[in-house]
Every structure is written in structure tokens, then in C-alpha cells.
């Protein structure tokens, strides 16, 4: 959306939670190691028929009944064999007992005391496995998230709790303002977003950051893409280095590292006037993405990046310049610098689908199904494997002022349709749907831009909130 506003500046600083859940090492109960089998019974040493001299022993043997002697010897041999079989069978059974795959790599308590380094590595490996379960990479289904604008609130904790309680969301898209983080070249202030990331991670929420809002020293306007992308690239590297998968923030909060940011969205709607200070320059944006991805991956090779795209075309001279094709013309190896595509398929037409036609303007801007056409355009450029992230979609509950105006029931029905598409015809290439937005920006409904919320400005729910919550918690 083109909408943008600054939220209250004061921020309440929180100290790290001193009562963080402690991760206790797992003590593996080793199976029995097996007992040494007793030596075979030596009949000659059992005391049976022993005497002090060979001659007397021979006399004794000859004096006994040969039948009784043979029977007793056979019985003795059988008893010894049965005892050995029982011992060996018990040891084999114990050794064959399956070990817990969950604990097999961790040392016993005794071994931990003797080998502290190995024990620490074991706990670290367990933590990595736990973190992977919480990371984006483990999300095999549709990611369902919400735009909620939490980070700028002076009562950030209360705002976050309200949003999470009402919506049930486990994903938030938040604007990380370049102007706030880097007020002067090379001077970074992460205090606001440290607090935000601590609060969201403590509540088990993942974050998709939108890296946007140029400071005055970097561009002609807050929404102007810099002609020289190096400053933005340095900003991206700083954010990735702090909050990315191996970020310094998580070194200070290792128990929360499962909520490290995996994916970063690069700029907002650069294909529209509001996304580049009135300009339309696909090449400039493509070069920005390239510079940002190179710098970001140098800061953390595990970081991923979303490129913004639309089936946008604009008449440049006498030719229609298509956004996607023009980006590849400017940066032919563009596929090397992004991992997914951020799209905003706003619209009221829920059924039709138009594809771009060379030399003509696009006529499908009101079609939400145009995400399929966008996917096809990237497939033409060998990027069919790049997933689409719907990072904004929504409808205002208004009566006039916008062709997107709908009733509260209509808002819920349209959102239901989007999720149906996401789970069916889009499921192979749409990875995420982030709804815009949690609540109305103002009680003044004269401006439709204020009315996209799933709740009213006072927090009262609209029917669409229940639709979202069922998807977010399902």
C-alpha cells in the first residue's frame, strides 16, 4: 500500500528477561553394558571326586558305579551350559534394546563430568535442532501473517499482546525504518528494534522485516530509491548482521535464537509512484537489490531476500516498459540476488486472470489472481523456483472513496477466497500471505486508507478477523 505514517517516537526500553527458561541437558539412560559371564564351571575343581593323590583318585573312581558317575557328569555339564546360555542371552537382549534417537549423541552424566567440552557441544547441537524447528526453513505449509505496525508504539508490549491475543498470529511483518536505525551515515541505533525483537521472540512470533524509509542524508525523499545503492546495502548488512540467523542479537539471547530473522524484504512497492518518489525505474531497483543481497550475504550467508514485483507497465517514450523484464535487462544475473518475490495483489476481481501482452498496457490490476501471471513472468526468466510472498493484501470496509470499498461481510468473504487459492491453485508457488492490516488507522472513515483493518480502530472485531485467526492458528 502507499499508506505510511509515523507512529509515536518514545520507546520504553526493556531489560533482558532474567527469568529466561533454562535449557537443561538431557541425561541419557544408557542400556546395560552387559555383565561379564562367569567362568565355565571346572568339574575337576568342583571338589567332586578330588583326593590328595592320583592313586587314591583312581581307586575312588573305580569303586563308584560307572553309571552314576556318567549321569552326574552329564548333569553338571548341562547345568553349566544352561547358565551360560541364560547369561549370554540376557546380555544380547540388553544390547539389542533400541536406544532413543533423541538422546543417542549426548554423553552420560559421568562422561559429561569428565568431558565438559563434549557436553557443551551436545547441548549446542540440541539447541540448533530446536532452532531449526522454529525457523522459516521448517515451515512446510503456508505462512500466515499480519501487518500490525507494533515497533513504533511507546507501549510496545501492550500493543503486541493485544494483536497476538486477538489474531492468534505467529508471524508479523514490520517496517524496519532505515531513518530510525541509521540517522547518520555509519551510526546505527538498534534500541527500538532490539526491544521489538526481544518481545516478539519471547512470545514465539516470527518477523518479516521490510527494510524501507530512507533517511534524509541518503535520498531526496523517504521513499526515493538512492541512485547509489551502496548506502542502502550497508544498512541491509547491518540489520542482517544483528538480527539474521547468525546475528549478534541472538548471541546475547541464545535461548531465543529459533526466532532469528531468516528473510528480509527489500523496499516497498518500488514499481509505484509512492515507492520511488514518483519515479519509475526498474533498473535502479534491480541494482539496489543486487547491492543489498551481496552485502547482506557477506554479513550472514544464511540470510534470504525478497524482491518486490508487479505486472506493472509504464509508457516510456513510445514503448511500454514492463517492470519484471526491465529489471532483468538492467541486471541479467538478477536471479543470483533474491530468494523470493514480494507481491501485493490488491483487487476486487476474484475470478478473472489476464496475462501481460507485449506493447500494451496491463489490464489486470484489479485481479487478485494476477499472482499467477507474475509467477509465469518469472518462470520466463528461469525463476520459477522462486516462491511468491503475498506481503500485503486487504480490502477497506467503506462505502465510498475507493473502488476497493466493501462491506465487513464482503471483506471476510474476499479474504476466505484468497486463502482458498493459497491452499489450492497457488500452493506450489505462494509461500506466505500477510494480511493488511490488523486494525483501522483512525475512527475517521472518510478516508478509505484508514479502513483496511480486521478490527475497528477501537479494537472491536470485524468478521474477517475470525477468518484470519482460523488460518493463523489452524
C-alpha positions as CSV (number, residue, x, y, z in Angstrom):
1,X,0.0,0.0,0.0
2,X,1.0,3.6,-0.4
3,X,-0.1,4.4,3.1
4,X,2.5,5.4,5.5
5,X,2.6,7.1,8.8
6,X,5.0,7.6,11.7
7,X,3.9,6.2,15.0
8,X,4.8,7.8,18.3
9,X,8.5,8.0,18.8
10,X,9.1,7.4,22.5
11,X,10.2,3.9,23.2
12,X,10.1,2.0,26.6
13,X,13.4,0.2,27.0
14,X,13.2,-3.3,28.4
15,X,15.9,-5.1,30.1
16,X,16.5,-8.7,29.0
17,X,14.3,-11.2,30.8
18,X,16.3,-12.5,33.8
19,X,13.9,-15.4,34.2
20,X,14.6,-16.9,30.8
21,X,13.7,-20.6,30.5
22,X,16.8,-22.6,31.3
23,X,17.7,-25.4,28.9
24,X,18.7,-28.4,31.0
25,X,21.0,-31.0,29.5
26,X,19.3,-34.3,28.7
27,X,20.8,-37.2,30.7
28,X,20.7,-40.4,28.6
29,X,20.0,-43.6,30.4
30,X,22.4,-46.0,28.8
31,X,21.3,-49.5,28.2
32,X,23.0,-52.2,30.3
33,X,26.6,-52.6,29.1
34,X,26.4,-56.3,29.7
35,X,27.9,-58.3,32.6
36,X,31.0,-60.5,32.3
37,X,29.9,-64.1,32.1
38,X,31.1,-66.2,34.9
39,X,33.9,-68.6,34.0
40,X,32.7,-72.1,32.9
41,X,32.5,-74.4,35.8
42,X,35.5,-76.6,36.1
43,X,34.3,-80.0,37.1
44,X,37.8,-81.0,38.1
45,X,37.9,-78.2,40.6
46,X,34.4,-78.6,42.0
47,X,35.6,-80.9,44.7
48,X,33.8,-83.8,43.2
49,X,36.0,-86.9,43.4
50,X,39.2,-84.9,44.3
51,X,41.8,-86.5,46.5
52,X,45.3,-85.7,47.5
53,X,47.0,-88.2,45.1
54,X,46.4,-89.7,41.7
55,X,46.5,-93.3,43.0
56,X,43.8,-92.7,45.6
57,X,41.7,-90.8,43.0
58,X,41.8,-93.8,40.6
59,X,40.8,-96.1,43.4
60,X,37.9,-94.0,44.3
61,X,36.7,-93.7,40.7
62,X,36.9,-97.5,40.3
63,X,34.9,-98.0,43.5
64,X,31.9,-95.9,42.3
65,X,29.3,-97.0,40.0
66,X,30.2,-96.1,36.5
67,X,26.6,-95.3,35.6
68,X,26.2,-92.9,38.5
69,X,29.5,-91.2,37.6
70,X,28.4,-90.6,33.9
71,X,25.0,-89.3,34.9
72,X,26.4,-86.9,37.4
73,X,28.9,-85.6,34.9
74,X,26.3,-85.1,32.2
75,X,24.0,-83.2,34.6
76,X,26.9,-81.0,35.6
77,X,27.7,-80.1,32.0
78,X,24.0,-79.4,31.2
79,X,23.6,-77.0,34.2
80,X,26.8,-75.1,33.2
81,X,25.6,-74.8,29.6
82,X,22.1,-73.6,30.7
83,X,23.7,-71.0,33.0
84,X,26.0,-69.7,30.2
85,X,23.1,-69.5,27.7
86,X,21.0,-67.5,30.2
87,X,23.8,-65.0,30.8
88,X,24.7,-64.6,27.1
89,X,21.1,-64.3,26.1
90,X,20.4,-61.6,28.7
91,X,23.4,-59.6,27.6
92,X,22.4,-59.9,23.9
93,X,18.8,-58.8,24.7
94,X,20.1,-55.8,26.6
95,X,22.4,-54.8,23.9
96,X,19.7,-55.2,21.3
97,X,17.3,-52.9,23.2
98,X,16.7,-49.8,20.9
99,X,18.3,-46.6,22.0
100,X,16.5,-43.3,22.0
101,X,17.4,-41.5,18.8
102,X,16.6,-38.3,20.6
103,X,19.3,-38.8,23.1
104,X,21.9,-41.0,21.5
105,X,24.5,-38.4,20.9
106,X,24.6,-36.9,24.4
107,X,27.0,-38.2,26.9
108,X,26.1,-39.8,30.3
109,X,26.4,-37.7,33.4
110,X,29.7,-39.4,34.3
111,X,31.0,-38.7,30.8
112,X,29.9,-35.1,31.0
113,X,31.8,-34.6,34.2
114,X,34.9,-36.0,32.5
115,X,34.4,-34.3,29.1
116,X,32.9,-30.8,29.6
117,X,33.7,-29.7,26.1
118,X,31.9,-32.6,24.5
119,X,28.9,-31.9,26.8
120,X,28.7,-28.3,25.7
121,X,28.8,-29.3,22.0
122,X,26.0,-31.8,22.6
123,X,23.8,-29.1,24.2
124,X,24.6,-26.7,21.4
125,X,23.6,-29.3,18.8
126,X,20.3,-29.9,20.6
127,X,19.7,-26.1,20.6
128,X,20.5,-25.9,16.8
129,X,18.0,-28.7,16.2
130,X,15.4,-26.9,18.3
131,X,16.1,-23.6,16.5
132,X,15.6,-25.3,13.1
133,X,12.2,-26.4,14.1
134,X,11.2,-22.8,14.8
135,X,12.8,-21.3,11.7
136,X,11.3,-20.3,8.5
137,X,13.0,-23.3,6.8
138,X,10.9,-25.7,8.8
139,X,7.6,-24.1,7.5
140,X,6.4,-26.7,5.1
141,X,2.8,-25.2,4.9
142,X,1.5,-21.8,4.2
143,X,2.9,-19.0,6.3
144,X,0.0,-16.8,7.5
145,X,1.0,-13.4,8.9
146,X,-0.2,-9.9,9.7
147,X,0.8,-6.3,9.2
148,X,0.3,-4.6,12.5
149,X,2.7,-1.7,13.0
150,X,3.9,-2.5,16.5
151,X,7.5,-1.3,16.7
152,X,6.8,2.4,16.8
153,X,4.4,2.3,19.8
154,X,5.5,3.7,23.1
155,X,3.5,0.9,24.8
156,X,5.0,-1.7,22.5
157,X,4.5,-4.7,24.8
158,X,0.8,-3.9,25.4
159,X,0.2,-3.3,21.7
160,X,1.9,-6.6,20.8
161,X,-0.1,-8.6,23.4
162,X,-3.3,-7.1,22.1
163,X,-2.5,-8.0,18.5
164,X,-1.4,-11.6,19.3
165,X,-4.3,-12.2,21.7
166,X,-7.0,-11.1,19.2
167,X,-5.5,-12.5,16.0
168,X,-3.6,-15.6,17.1
169,X,-0.8,-14.8,14.5
170,X,2.6,-16.2,14.8
171,X,4.1,-14.0,12.0
172,X,4.3,-10.2,11.8
173,X,5.5,-8.0,9.0
174,X,7.2,-4.9,10.4
175,X,8.8,-1.9,8.8
176,X,12.4,-1.5,10.0
177,X,12.9,2.2,9.3
178,X,16.2,3.0,7.8
179,X,15.9,6.6,9.0
180,X,15.4,5.3,12.6
181,X,18.2,2.7,12.6
182,X,20.8,4.8,10.8
183,X,20.1,8.5,11.5
184,X,23.6,9.5,10.3
185,X,25.9,7.6,7.9
186,X,27.5,4.7,9.7
187,X,25.8,5.4,13.0
188,X,23.3,2.7,14.0
189,X,20.7,2.8,16.7
190,X,19.0,-0.6,17.2
191,X,17.3,0.2,20.5
192,X,13.8,0.3,19.2
193,X,14.1,-2.9,17.2
194,X,16.1,-4.7,19.9
195,X,13.1,-4.2,22.1
196,X,10.7,-5.3,19.4
197,X,12.7,-8.5,18.5
198,X,13.0,-9.4,22.2
199,X,9.3,-9.1,22.8
200,X,8.2,-11.0,19.7
201,X,10.7,-13.8,20.2
202,X,9.7,-14.2,23.9
203,X,6.1,-14.7,22.6
204,X,7.1,-17.2,19.9
205,X,6.5,-14.8,17.0
206,X,8.5,-14.8,13.7
207,X,9.2,-11.5,12.0
208,X,9.4,-10.5,8.3
209,X,11.2,-7.1,8.2
210,X,10.5,-4.5,5.5
211,X,13.7,-2.6,5.0
212,X,12.5,0.8,3.9
213,X,12.2,4.6,4.7
214,X,15.4,6.4,3.5
215,X,17.0,8.9,5.9
216,X,17.3,12.5,4.6
217,X,21.0,12.1,4.2
218,X,20.6,9.1,1.8
219,X,17.9,10.2,-0.6
220,X,15.8,13.0,-1.9
221,X,12.7,11.7,0.0
222,X,11.8,9.0,2.4
223,X,10.5,6.8,-0.4
224,X,13.2,7.6,-3.0
225,X,15.4,4.7,-4.2
226,X,19.0,6.0,-3.9
227,X,20.8,6.3,-7.3
228,X,23.9,4.9,-5.5
229,X,22.8,1.7,-3.7
230,X,25.9,1.4,-1.5
231,X,24.4,3.2,1.5
232,X,21.3,1.1,1.5
233,X,23.4,-2.0,1.1
234,X,25.4,-1.1,4.2
235,X,22.2,-0.6,6.1
236,X,20.9,-4.0,5.0
237,X,24.2,-5.6,6.0
238,X,23.9,-4.0,9.5
239,X,20.4,-5.2,10.1
240,X,21.2,-8.7,8.8
241,X,24.3,-8.9,10.9
242,X,22.3,-8.1,14.0
243,X,19.0,-10.0,13.5
244,X,19.8,-12.6,10.9
245,X,20.3,-16.3,11.5
246,X,23.8,-15.7,13.0
247,X,23.1,-12.2,14.2
248,X,24.8,-10.6,17.2
249,X,21.4,-10.1,18.9
250,X,20.9,-13.8,19.2
251,X,24.4,-14.3,20.7
252,X,23.1,-12.2,23.6
253,X,19.8,-14.2,23.7
254,X,20.7,-17.7,22.7
255,X,17.6,-19.3,24.1
256,X,15.5,-17.2,21.6
257,X,17.7,-17.9,18.5
258,X,15.0,-20.0,16.9
259,X,13.2,-16.7,16.1
260,X,16.1,-15.1,14.3
261,X,15.0,-13.4,11.1
262,X,15.6,-15.6,8.0
263,X,14.1,-13.5,5.2
264,X,14.3,-9.7,4.6
265,X,12.1,-7.7,2.3
266,X,13.9,-5.1,0.2
267,X,11.9,-1.9,-0.2
268,X,8.2,-1.3,-0.6
269,X,6.3,-1.1,-3.9
270,X,9.1,0.4,-5.9
271,X,7.1,-0.1,-9.1
272,X,4.5,2.5,-8.0
273,X,4.9,6.3,-7.6
274,X,4.7,6.1,-3.9
275,X,7.5,3.5,-3.8
276,X,10.1,5.7,-5.6
277,X,9.2,9.3,-5.1
278,X,7.2,9.5,-8.3
279,X,9.8,7.8,-10.5
280,X,9.5,4.5,-12.4
281,X,13.0,3.0,-12.7
282,X,13.1,-0.9,-12.7
283,X,16.9,-0.8,-13.4
284,X,17.6,1.3,-10.4
285,X,15.7,-1.0,-8.1
286,X,17.3,-4.1,-9.6
287,X,20.8,-2.6,-8.9
288,X,19.6,-1.9,-5.4
289,X,18.6,-5.5,-4.9
290,X,21.9,-6.8,-6.2
291,X,24.0,-4.5,-3.9
292,X,21.8,-5.3,-0.9
293,X,21.9,-9.0,-1.4
294,X,25.7,-9.1,-1.9
295,X,26.3,-7.0,1.3
296,X,23.6,-8.9,3.3
297,X,25.1,-12.3,2.4
298,X,28.5,-11.1,3.3
299,X,27.1,-10.3,6.7
300,X,25.3,-13.6,7.0
301,X,25.4,-16.2,4.2
302,X,22.2,-17.8,5.6
303,X,20.1,-14.7,5.0
304,X,17.4,-14.6,2.3
305,X,15.9,-11.7,0.4
306,X,12.6,-10.8,-1.2
307,X,12.5,-8.7,-4.4
308,X,9.4,-6.6,-5.0
309,X,7.5,-7.1,-8.2
310,X,4.2,-6.4,-10.0
311,X,2.8,-6.8,-13.5
312,X,3.4,-3.1,-13.8
313,X,4.0,-1.4,-17.2
314,X,4.6,2.3,-18.0
315,X,4.8,4.1,-21.2
316,X,8.4,5.3,-21.6
317,X,8.7,7.3,-24.8
318,X,6.7,5.2,-27.3
319,X,7.2,1.8,-25.6
320,X,5.6,0.1,-22.7
321,X,8.3,-0.8,-20.2
322,X,7.4,-3.9,-18.1
323,X,8.7,-3.9,-14.6
324,X,9.9,-7.5,-14.5
325,X,11.5,-7.7,-17.9
326,X,13.2,-4.3,-17.4
327,X,14.8,-5.5,-14.2
328,X,16.4,-8.4,-16.0
329,X,17.6,-6.1,-18.8
330,X,19.4,-4.0,-16.2
331,X,20.8,-6.9,-14.2
332,X,20.9,-10.0,-16.4
333,X,22.0,-12.3,-13.5
334,X,19.3,-10.9,-11.2
335,X,18.3,-14.5,-10.1
336,X,21.5,-14.7,-8.1
337,X,20.4,-11.9,-5.8
338,X,17.0,-12.8,-4.5
339,X,15.3,-15.8,-2.9
340,X,11.6,-14.9,-3.2
341,X,9.2,-12.3,-4.6
342,X,7.1,-9.9,-2.6
343,X,3.7,-9.2,-4.2
344,X,0.7,-7.0,-3.2
345,X,-2.2,-8.3,-5.2
346,X,-4.9,-5.9,-4.1
347,X,-8.1,-6.1,-6.1
348,X,-11.8,-6.8,-6.1
349,X,-11.9,-9.2,-9.1
350,X,-11.6,-12.6,-7.5
351,X,-12.1,-14.8,-10.6
352,X,-10.5,-13.4,-13.8
353,X,-6.9,-13.6,-14.9
354,X,-5.1,-11.6,-17.5
355,X,-1.6,-12.1,-18.7
356,X,0.7,-9.3,-20.0
357,X,0.8,-8.6,-23.7
358,X,3.8,-7.1,-25.4
359,X,3.3,-3.5,-26.5
360,X,0.1,-3.0,-24.4
361,X,-0.8,-1.7,-21.0
362,X,-1.8,-4.3,-18.4
363,X,-5.5,-4.6,-17.8
364,X,-5.4,-7.0,-14.8
365,X,-4.6,-4.7,-11.9
366,X,-7.9,-5.4,-10.2
367,X,-7.4,-9.2,-10.4
368,X,-6.1,-10.9,-7.3
369,X,-5.2,-13.9,-9.4
370,X,-2.6,-11.9,-11.2
371,X,-0.1,-13.6,-8.8
372,X,-0.2,-16.5,-11.3
373,X,0.7,-14.2,-14.1
374,X,3.6,-12.7,-12.1
375,X,4.8,-16.2,-11.3
376,X,4.7,-17.0,-15.0
377,X,6.7,-13.9,-15.9
378,X,9.5,-15.0,-13.5
379,X,9.3,-18.5,-15.0
380,X,10.2,-17.0,-18.4
381,X,13.4,-15.7,-16.7
382,X,14.2,-19.1,-15.2
383,X,13.0,-18.1,-11.8
384,X,10.0,-20.5,-11.4
385,X,11.6,-21.9,-8.3
386,X,11.4,-18.5,-6.5
387,X,8.4,-18.5,-4.2
388,X,5.9,-15.7,-4.0
389,X,5.2,-14.0,-0.7
390,X,2.0,-12.0,-0.6
391,X,3.2,-9.5,1.9
392,X,0.2,-7.3,1.7
393,X,-3.5,-7.9,0.7
394,X,-6.7,-6.5,2.1
395,X,-9.9,-4.5,1.5
396,X,-11.2,-1.4,3.2
397,X,-14.7,-1.5,4.8
398,X,-16.0,1.7,3.4
399,X,-18.9,3.0,1.4
400,X,-17.2,5.5,-0.9
401,X,-13.8,6.9,-1.9
402,X,-12.2,3.8,-3.4
403,X,-13.2,1.1,-5.9
404,X,-12.0,-1.4,-3.3
405,X,-14.6,-0.4,-0.7
406,X,-16.6,-3.4,0.6
407,X,-18.8,-4.4,3.5
408,X,-17.5,-6.1,6.5
409,X,-19.1,-9.3,5.3
410,X,-17.5,-8.7,1.8
411,X,-14.1,-8.3,3.4
412,X,-14.4,-11.6,5.2
413,X,-15.6,-13.4,2.0
414,X,-12.8,-12.0,-0.1
415,X,-10.2,-13.0,2.5
416,X,-11.7,-16.5,2.6
417,X,-11.2,-16.7,-1.2
418,X,-7.6,-15.6,-1.0
419,X,-6.8,-18.4,1.5
420,X,-8.7,-20.9,-0.6
421,X,-6.5,-20.0,-3.6
422,X,-3.4,-20.1,-1.4
423,X,-4.2,-23.7,-0.4
424,X,-5.2,-24.9,-3.8
425,X,-4.2,-23.4,-7.2
426,X,-1.4,-21.2,-5.6
427,X,0.0,-23.7,-3.2
428,X,3.0,-24.7,-5.4
429,X,4.4,-21.2,-5.6
430,X,2.9,-19.0,-2.9
431,X,4.7,-19.4,0.3
432,X,3.1,-16.8,2.5
433,X,0.1,-14.5,2.9
434,X,0.4,-11.4,5.2
435,X,-2.9,-9.6,5.6
436,X,-3.1,-5.8,5.6
437,X,-3.9,-4.8,8.4
438,X,-4.7,-5.6,12.0
439,X,-6.8,-2.5,12.8
440,X,-8.2,0.6,11.3
441,X,-5.8,3.5,11.4
442,X,-8.4,6.0,12.5
443,X,-12.0,6.2,13.5
444,X,-12.5,8.7,10.7
445,X,-13.9,6.5,7.9
446,X,-14.0,9.3,5.3
447,X,-10.6,8.2,4.0
448,X,-10.7,4.5,2.8
449,X,-7.0,4.2,3.6
450,X,-8.0,4.2,7.3
451,X,-10.4,1.2,7.0
452,X,-8.3,-1.8,6.0
453,X,-8.3,-3.3,9.5
454,X,-9.6,-6.7,10.6
455,X,-10.7,-4.7,13.6
456,X,-12.1,-1.3,14.0
457,X,-9.9,1.5,15.5
458,X,-11.4,0.8,19.0
459,X,-10.4,-2.9,18.8
460,X,-13.9,-4.3,18.0
461,X,-13.5,-7.2,15.6
462,X,-14.8,-7.3,12.1
463,X,-15.9,-10.7,10.7
464,X,-12.7,-11.0,8.7
465,X,-10.7,-11.3,12.0
466,X,-12.3,-14.8,12.6
467,X,-11.3,-15.8,9.1
468,X,-7.7,-14.8,9.7
469,X,-7.5,-16.4,13.1
470,X,-8.7,-19.7,11.8
471,X,-5.9,-19.7,9.3
472,X,-3.2,-18.4,11.6
473,X,-4.0,-21.0,14.3
474,X,-5.1,-23.9,12.1
